[in-house]
Amino acid sequence: MNANSSARTPASPGLSFLLAAGLVLAAAIAPMPWAVAPAFFAALAFWRARKNLAERLERSESQKCALDEQLFQSQKLAAIGEVASGIAHEINNPLAVITQESEWLGHLLAQERPPLEEARQSLAAIQTQVNRCADITHNLLNLARTWKPIRQPADLNRLTEDMARLAEREALAKHVSLARNYQENIPRIPLDPPLYRQAILNLLVNAVQAAGENGRVAVSTGWDPDRKHVFTRVEDDGPGIRPEHLGRIFDPFFTTKSPGKGTGLGLSITHRIVDRLGGRITAASPPGHGAVFTITLPLDNTENAP
């Protein structure tokens, strides 16, 4: 045997990996030491358990979101029911005017020489009342429709007034005054109008119910260019909120009303809406001055023109 030659030992069992550069990486296979095995399998079990938990949490979150949407839609319909009688009166009034004007118009046109100017005035009055009915139904449809959140530049005062008109009939039926104080020249802000309408209607209906017979409710808007936010405030002169209840006022199903008088969902839904809009809502109850709810929304990305 050549002295320079050496004995070749058998290669250890292993794997070879051909790398992109043409190199061969050899990896030997060796049995796992028994001392390491328990820790390895424990780590593997922990990883699997964590993965399963994450998947279950993801499914639970999806189910929760679906239930939240159903709950939100139910609350919107409930709010509509609470003002349904007021809406009926709101529509009946213009219909009565339309009936009277159409009868008068028929009387005018039956004359041998119809007075055209009076006829035009009657037609104009009818058109005004038709537009009024259209506004009412438009507001109602916007409130009840199933929505997908869509942000768009919106007029805060106009949206607030839309809901004030819906709530006004219920307020009048309970002899509650509903005052408005809208600051002028508020910039348009990017928000979802149906969401905002629902939040304001919830607060207005809640305030009218809290104020009670011969009570007072006020809704106002404003903006602070320095702090870069706009606000909508709803106030009532009802009994107010007890200090121990203020911290729970936005909790789901929390209510101080008598059984059957409320679900305890209105303020909770309103809180969630405002959160979706990127704002915040606060509640205050100065002693002897009822309750004050304030929605604050950011002025970011507003249009310059009001």
C-alpha positions in Angstrom: 0.0 0.0 0.0 1.3 3.4 -0.8 2.6 5.2 2.2 1.0 8.5 1.1 -2.4 6.8 0.8 -4.6 6.9 3.8 -7.6 4.7 4.8 -11.0 6.2 3.9 -13.6 6.0 6.6 -17.2 5.6 5.6 -19.1 8.9 5.3 -21.6 9.6 8.1 -25.3 9.4 7.1 -26.4 12.8 6.1 -28.0 15.1 3.6 -26.5 17.2 0.9 -28.0 20.5 -0.3 -27.0 22.0 -3.7 -26.8 25.7 -3.3 -27.5 28.2 -6.1 -23.8 29.1 -6.3 -22.9 25.4 -7.0 -21.7 24.7 -3.6 -22.7 21.6 -1.7 -23.7 21.9 1.9 -23.5 18.6 3.9 -25.7 18.1 6.9 -25.3 15.1 9.2 -28.3 13.4 10.7 -27.9 12.5 14.4 -30.4 11.2 16.9 -31.8 13.8 19.3 -30.3 13.6 22.8 -32.8 12.3 25.3 -32.0 15.3 27.6 -33.2 17.7 24.8 -36.2 15.8 23.6 -38.7 16.9 26.4 -37.9 20.6 25.9 -38.2 20.2 22.1 -41.6 18.5 22.2 -42.8 21.0 24.8 -41.9 23.9 22.6 -43.6 22.2 19.6 -46.7 21.6 21.6 -46.7 25.3 22.8 -46.3 26.5 19.2 -49.2 24.4 18.0 -51.4 25.5 20.9 -50.6 29.1 20.2 -51.3 28.7 16.5 -54.7 27.1 17.3 -55.5 29.8 19.7 -54.7 32.5 17.2 -56.9 30.9 14.6 -59.8 30.6 17.1 -59.4 34.2 18.1 -59.5 35.3 14.5 -62.7 33.3 13.9 -64.2 34.7 17.1 -63.3 38.3 16.0 -65.0 37.8 12.7 -68.1 36.4 14.3 -68.1 39.3 16.8 -67.9 41.8 13.9 -70.8 40.2 12.2 -72.9 40.3 15.4 -72.0 43.9 16.0 -73.2 44.8 12.5 -76.5 43.0 13.2 -76.9 44.7 16.6 -76.1 48.1 15.0 -78.7 47.7 12.3 -81.3 46.6 14.9 -80.6 49.7 16.9 -81.1 51.9 13.9 -84.5 50.4 13.3 -85.4 50.8 16.9 -84.5 54.5 16.8 -86.7 54.9 13.8 -89.6 53.2 15.7 -89.2 55.6 18.5 -89.8 58.6 16.2 -92.2 56.9 13.9 -95.3 58.7 15.2 -93.5 62.0 14.8 -92.5 61.2 11.2 -96.2 60.3 10.5 -97.2 63.8 11.7 -94.4 65.4 9.8 -95.6 63.8 6.5 -99.3 64.4 7.2 -98.9 68.1 7.6 -97.6 68.8 4.1 -100.1 66.3 2.7 -102.9 68.3 4.2 -101.5 71.5 2.6 -101.2 69.7 -0.7 -104.8 68.6 -0.5 -106.1 72.1 0.3 -104.0 73.7 -2.4 -105.1 71.2 -5.0 -108.7 71.7 -4.2 -108.3 75.5 -4.4 -106.4 75.1 -7.7 -109.3 73.0 -9.1 -111.7 75.8 -8.0 -109.6 78.4 -9.8 -109.2 76.5 -13.0 -113.0 75.9 -13.1 -113.6 79.6 -13.5 -114.3 81.1 -16.9 -111.2 83.2 -16.7 -108.8 81.5 -14.3 -106.6 83.8 -12.3 -103.2 82.6 -13.4 -101.2 84.3 -10.7 -103.2 82.7 -7.9 -102.9 79.3 -9.7 -99.1 79.7 -9.9 -99.0 80.5 -6.2 -101.0 77.3 -5.4 -98.7 75.2 -7.6 -95.6 76.7 -5.9 -97.1 75.9 -2.5 -97.8 72.3 -3.6 -94.2 72.0 -4.9 -92.8 73.2 -1.6 -94.7 70.6 0.4 -93.7 67.9 -2.1 -90.1 68.8 -1.5 -90.7 68.7 2.2 -92.0 65.2 2.0 -89.1 64.2 -0.2 -86.7 65.5 2.4 -88.4 63.5 5.2 -88.3 60.2 3.3 -84.7 60.9 2.1 -83.6 61.3 5.7 -85.5 58.2 6.8 -84.0 56.1 4.1 -80.5 57.3 4.8 -81.0 56.4 8.4 -82.4 52.9 7.8 -80.3 51.6 5.0 -77.6 49.0 5.4 -74.4 50.9 4.9 -70.7 50.4 4.1 -68.6 53.1 5.8 -67.8 55.7 3.2 -66.0 58.9 4.2 -66.9 62.0 2.2 -66.7 65.7 2.9 -69.9 66.6 4.8 -71.8 69.6 6.1 -72.0 69.1 9.9 -74.8 71.6 10.4 -77.0 70.2 7.7 -76.6 66.6 8.9 -77.4 67.7 12.5 -80.4 69.7 11.4 -81.7 66.6 9.4 -81.9 64.6 12.6 -83.2 67.6 14.7 -86.2 67.7 12.3 -86.8 64.0 12.8 -86.7 64.3 16.6 -88.7 67.5 16.8 -92.1 66.0 16.4 -91.5 63.6 19.3 -90.3 66.6 21.3 -93.4 68.6 20.5 -95.6 65.7 21.4 -94.0 65.7 24.9 -94.0 69.5 25.1 -90.2 69.6 25.0 -88.6 72.5 23.3 -85.7 71.7 20.9 -83.3 74.7 20.4 -80.6 74.9 17.8 -77.4 76.9 17.8 -75.2 76.1 14.8 -71.9 77.9 14.4 -71.5 79.3 10.8 -68.6 78.6 8.5 -67.7 75.2 9.9 -65.4 73.4 7.4 -66.6 70.3 5.8 -65.2 67.2 7.5 -64.6 63.7 6.1 -67.1 61.4 7.7 -69.8 58.8 6.9 -73.1 60.8 6.9 -75.4 57.8 7.9 -73.2 57.0 10.8 -73.2 60.6 12.0 -77.0 60.9 11.6 -77.5 57.7 13.7 -75.3 59.0 16.5 -77.0 62.4 16.6 -80.5 60.9 16.5 -79.7 58.6 19.4 -78.5 61.5 21.5 -81.5 63.7 20.6 -84.1 60.9 21.3 -82.3 60.2 24.6 -82.3 63.9 25.5 -86.0 64.3 24.7 -86.9 61.3 26.8 -84.7 62.5 29.7 -86.1 66.0 29.6 -89.7 64.9 30.1 -92.8 67.0 30.0 -92.2 70.7 29.4 -88.5 70.1 29.3 -85.8 71.7 27.2 -83.3 70.2 24.8 -80.6 72.1 22.9 -78.3 70.9 20.1 -75.3 73.0 19.0 -72.2 72.8 16.7 -68.9 74.5 16.7 -65.3 74.2 15.7 -61.9 75.1 17.1 -59.3 75.8 14.5 -56.5 75.9 17.1 -57.3 72.4 18.5 -58.3 71.2 15.0 -61.6 69.7 15.8 -65.3 70.2 15.4 -68.0 69.3 17.9 -71.7 68.6 18.3 -73.3 69.0 21.7 -76.7 67.8 22.9 -78.0 69.1 26.2 -81.1 68.5 28.3 -82.5 69.8 31.5 -83.6 66.4 32.8 -82.6 64.8 36.1 -79.1 64.3 34.9 -76.7 61.4 35.4 -75.7 60.2 38.9 -71.9 60.4 39.5 -71.6 56.6 40.0 -73.3 56.0 36.7 -71.1 58.4 34.5 -68.4 55.8 34.2 -70.8 53.2 32.9 -73.1 55.3 30.8 -71.6 53.9 27.5 -71.6 50.3 28.6 -73.8 48.0 26.5 -77.2 47.2 28.1 -76.6 49.7 30.9 -79.7 51.8 31.6 -81.4 53.6 34.4 -84.8 53.5 32.8 -87.7 51.4 34.0 -88.0 47.9 32.6 -89.4 48.0 29.1 -88.5 51.7 28.7 -85.1 51.2 27.1 -82.6 48.6 25.9 -79.5 50.3 27.2 -78.0 50.1 23.7 -78.4 53.6 22.3 -75.5 55.3 24.0 -73.3 52.2 23.6 -74.0 52.2 19.8 -73.4 56.0 19.7 -70.0 55.5 21.4 -69.0 52.9 18.8 -70.1 55.1 15.9 -68.1 58.0 17.1 -65.1 55.8 17.6 -65.5 54.6 14.0 -65.6 58.2 12.8 -62.2 58.8 14.5 -63.7 61.0 17.2 -64.7 60.8 20.9 -67.8 61.3 22.9 -68.0 62.6 26.5 -70.8 62.8 29.0 -71.2 65.4 31.8 -73.9 66.1 34.3 -73.4 69.3 36.2 -75.5 69.2 39.4 -79.0 70.5 38.7 -78.3 71.1 35.0 -79.3 67.8 33.3 -76.9 66.0 31.0 -74.5 67.2 28.3 -73.1 64.9 25.6 -70.4 66.2 23.3 -69.1 64.5 20.1 -65.7 65.8 19.0 -64.4 65.0 15.5 -61.0 65.8 14.0 -60.6 68.5 11.4 -57.8 66.6 9.6 -58.1 66.6 5.8 -61.0 69.1 5.8 -61.9 71.2 2.8 -61.2 74.9 3.1 -64.7 75.9 1.9 -67.5 75.4 4.4 
